[in-house]
Amino acid sequence: MSIRLPSADGGQRLHRPNHDPLTPPVCGPARSRRFYSAAHVVADPLAAAAESGPVVDWESTLAFRHRLWAQGLGVAEAMDTAQRGMGLDWPTAAELIRRSAAEARSVGGRIVCGVGTDQLPPGRPHSPAAVTAAYEEQLAHTEACGAGAVLMASRALAAGAYGPEEYLEVYGRLLRQSARPVVLHWLGPMFDPELAGYWGHADLDQATDVFLTIVSGSPEKVEGVKISLLDAEREVEIRRRLPVGVRCYTGDDRHYPELIAGDGQSASDALLGVFDPIAPIAAWAAIALDRDGPARFRELLDPTVPLARHLFAPPTRFYKTGVVLLAWLAGYQEHFTMVGGLQSARSLPHLATAYELADRLGLFPDPERAEERMRRLLAVYGWAS
């Protein structure tokens, strides 16, 4: 039995579904690295475009997080994978943080949560004081919920800062008052075009210096940094320059196996959106890294890179569409509807290739169901599979 899939060049191809799915492990966290999966949210399909704001299917959303914890992965909550700034507003994110933090405590799962400034109205400038206050509100909420904080890059700060001085001022104040060490997140413009020139410089060498100045100014308040620049060489440079004890979490969804495995001198931990769809493989690879070392780790994880590079292909910010598609095909949710209608952000050939690559990796617990759902999606577009 095969399924006919559309190609980006207007052609077609036959795919024979894989009927040998991977069994996820049930295990605790890895010892040699920290692995966090940024997790998507499941929209309420009947209210995903409600005028009152996004509506989340809480039961399905939290069930997916329990699935990640059961496989030994931590959860990075309310970040860009959860459509933060692309459909998920701050009030809904605040509730997501509250609920997920409580669920994490119930099972002893690791969790960190995104702290930003997205409650500030877009389209007008905001002072450093206003940006700081917005960060403070979200930081206080996250810490009150008992979760670690990831200080995400701020569109408002990028729009209003005249140079590096504003970044030094805002981040310096936040680090001084944080109750526990935080993760600083450098999200590149490929993920969010509004973050171009972050840290006050378009030149990445100069921006890196500002970023590391902030870290070195309060190393005891920085648990780690998350680098999402899709630039492996720069990430290696940054992690080698970090103060002792500060972790480097890779956010590079194109080069993650080599960055996590390390180069003999340093290695990255992981906080990745791609771990959402490839969680079972990532979990087995983490076990292998502990037991057998980097070579076996890469043997397991390297085959996932073609899928990751496809999901995160430009425009990279729409990778969430493929992530949610695969969750639906895998049976982790009952529909392919996203907050803000983002399910329409990728073409049918793109979605078909995502299905094919994920199926080859054995990521669908019920391959027949995944095939049937893919056929239904193709039919909606008028494609006879």
N, C-alpha and C positions, 0 to 999 in steps of 0.2 A: 504494500500500500504506500502510495506517495502523495504528496501535496504539491500543487503547482503554485509557484511563488513569482510575483512580479519583480523585475530587476530595475535598477535606476536608469538604465539605458533604454528602457522601453521594451526590453525582451522579457523572457520568462525562463524559469528553470524548475526542475523537479527535485524535490527534497524528500528523502525517505526518513521518516521520523525515527529517532533513537528510542528503543524500548528497554533500555538498561539504565534507569535513573540512579543518580547518586544518593546514597543514604547519608543524611546529615549526622554528625557526631552529637553525642550528649556529653558535655564535658565542662570543666571549669575554665577560667581564663588562662591564657598562655603565660609562661614564666619569663621567656626571653625577650618578649616585646609586649607592648600594649596595643591591642587591636580594638578600635572603635569603628562601628559602622554608622555613618549618617543614615538616618531612616526616613522614608517617605511617609506621608499621611494618606489615609484612605478617606476620600470625600464621601459625603452622603449624596448618592446619585440623584436623588429627587430634590436636592436643595443646594447643589454645588454652585449654582449661579445666583443664590439668593441676594436680594438687594441689601439685606441687613448685614451681609458679610459672609465669609466662608463658613460652611457647616461640615463638621468632621464626623465620620462614623467612628465613634470612640472605641467601640468594642473591637472592630477589625484592626484599627490603628494600634491599639495596645496589645492585641494578640500577636501582631507582627513583631513588636518589641520583645515579647516573651520568647518568641522563636529565636531571636538573635541571642538573648541571654542564655538560653538553653544550650546554644552551640559555643558558649564561652566568649562571645564577642560583647564588647561594651556598646552602648548606644550613645551616639551624638545626636541630641535632640534639638528640634526647632532651628535647624540650620538650613542652608540653601537646598539640600535634598528634600526637605519638608516644604519646599516652595516658599521659603521665607523671602519676602520682598517680591514674590511672583505669584501672589494669590493668598498667602497666609499672612493675615494682619497680626499686629501685636496682641490685641485682646485674645485672639484664638491661640496664638503662640504661648501666651501666659498660662492659659488653661492646659495646653498640651504639656508644658513644663511641669505644672502642678501634678497632673495625673501621672505622667511618666515617671517623675521622681518618686511618687508614692509606690508605683508598681515596682520600680527598681529596688526600693527598700524591702518590699515583700519577698523578694527572691535573692537579695544580696547581689544584684546586678550592678555593674559599673555604668555610670551615666554622667555625661557633661552636657550642658545646654547652651545654646546660642544666646548671647546678650548683644543687643544692638541699639539702634536709635530710630527704628522704623515707626515709632508712634509720632514722630515729627512730621508735619504736613510737607509733602513734596512740592517742588516748584517754586520755592522761595528760599532765600539764604537764612542760615541760622548761625548764631554766634557760637564760639567755643563753649561759652557758659551754658547755652541751651543744649548743645550736643552732650556736654558732660552730664547735665541733669537728666537727659534722656537715658544715657548709659547707666547712671546711678539708679534710676527707677527699675530698670530691668535687672541690673546686678543684684539689687536688694531683694527683688522677688525670687530670683533664681537661688540665691543663697538661703533665703528663708524656707525654700522648698527642700533644702538639703542637698542640692546638686552642685557640682563643679561648674564653673563658668568658662565659656569660650567667648572672648571679646572679639566679635565679628567686625569686619571692616564696615565703616559707616558711609553711606552715600551722602548724608548731610555734611559730614566732616570733609569729604572729598570735594563737595561743591563749595563749601564756605572757607576752607583753609587757603591762606595766601602762600604758605610755605611750610617747612618742617616745624617751625616754632609752635604752630597750633597743635600739631600731632604730639609734640613733646609735652605740651601743657596738658592736653586732655588725657592722654594715656598715663602720664606721670601722676596726675591726681587720682585716677581710678586705681592704679596699682597701690598707691599709698593707703587707700581706704578699704581695699578688698579684704574680706574676712579670711580668705584662704587663697593659696596660689591659683592663678588663672592660666588659661591657654590664650595666647595672642594669635589671631588669625590674619594672615595676609592672603586675601583673595584677589586673584588677578583679573584684569578686564576681560579676559576670554570667558570668565564665568559671569561677570557683571560689567558691562561697558561703562557704567557710571563711576567705577572705581579706578579709572585710568589716572595715573599720576599720584597714586596713594603714597603716603609718607612725605608728600611735598615735592616729589621729583618725578619727572618722566623718565630720567635716566635710572636704570635699575641698579647700577653700582652705587649711586648716591642714595637711592631709596633704601638699599640694603644697609648702608651705614647708619641711616636714621633709625631704621627698625632695630638694629643691633644696639644702638645707643640707648633706646628705650629699655630693651631687655637688660642690658648690663647695668642700668641705673637702679634696678630693683630686682636682682636675680632671685632673691628669696621669695618674691611675690609672683614669679613666673614658673608655673609647673612645666610648661612647654610652649612651643610655637608650632602652628600649623601652616605649612607652606603649600599654597595652591596656585602655582605659577606655571605648571606643566613644563618646567625647566629643570631637568635632573641635575645638571652641573651646578646651577645656582643653589639648589637645595643642599647639595653636598658641601658647597662652600659655606653656606649659612650654618649648617649643623656643626662643622668643624670650628666655627668661630663662637659658638654659644658658650656661656659660662658653664662651669662644671655643675652637673645636676639638672640642667634645663634640657628637657626632651625636645626632639624634633619630630613632629608628627607629619608624615607625608600626606599631602592632599593631591598628589600627582596621580591622576587616574590613567596615565599612559605609561608610566615607568615604575609603578609601585613594587613589582617583584624585586628588581635590582636594588631599589632604595631601601627596602625593608631588610633584604638579605645582608646588605652592607658591603663594604669594600675592604674589610680587614682593619681599617682605622676607625670607622664610625658607621653607624647604622641608624635608620629612621624607624620610629614607631609608626602607627598607622591610624589615620582618621579619614575614612574614604567613603564617598558616595557609592562607588562601584561595589563595595562590600555588601550593599543592600541586595542586589540581584545575585551576586556570586557567594553569598554567605556560607553555604555548605562547603564549598571548595576552600574559601579563605579559612574556615575553621579547621579543616583537615590539614591545610598547609601550616597553620599555627602550631598544631600538634607535632607535625613533622619537624618544624624548626626547633622545637624543644628537644625532641627525641633524637633526631638524625642530623640536624644541622642545615646550613643554607642550601646545599646542593639539592637535597630532597625537597626542601621548601619550594625552590624554584621549579623543580620538575612538576610539582603539582600546580603552582600558581601561574607559571608562564603561559600555559595554554589558554588562560582567561583573557590575555591581553588583547587579542583581536576583537573580542566582544566589547571590552572596555573602550577601546579606541573607536569602535563604531558608535557606541552609545554617546560618547563624549566628542564626537565629530562636530565641527563648527556648523551652526552657532552652538557653542558648547553649553550655554545656559539652558538649552532645551533638553539636556540629558535626562531630566526628570521624567519626560514622556516615555522613554524607553524603559526606565526603571519601573514605572507603574504598569506598563504593558506586561512586563515579565512577571510581576507579582500577580496580575490577573490570570495570565496563562498558567502560572504555577498553582493556582487555586488558593492563594493567600487572601484574595478578596473576590467579590462576586461581580465585579463590573470594571470597565475601563473608562471611568469618568474621573476627571481631576478638578481640583479647585481652580476656578477661573477658566475652565474649558481648555486647559493646557494639553489635553489629549490630542488636540488638532495641530500641535506645533511641529510634528514630524510627518513626512510623507509616508504613503503606504509602502513603497519599496524599502524605505528605511526600517519601518516596523517589521516587515517580512524578514529582512536580514537579521534583525535582532532576535527574532524567534528562531531562525535557523541556527545561528551561532550558539544561542543558549541551549537549544535542544541537543546540539552536538556534544555539549559539555555535560549533559545529563542533569540539568538543573530543574527539570519539571518532574515532580514526584509522581504525577499521573500523566504520562505522555499522551495517552488517548484523549484525555480532557484538554490538554494544551492544544493538540491538533484540531479538535473540534471547535475550540474557541477561536483559533486562528482562522479556520475556515469561515466561521460566522463573521469575523471582522472583515475578511476579504470580500464576503458577499455584500456587506454594507456598502462597500466602495464599488460594487458592480463587477467584481472580479470572480470569475468562475474557477474555483480551485480544483 
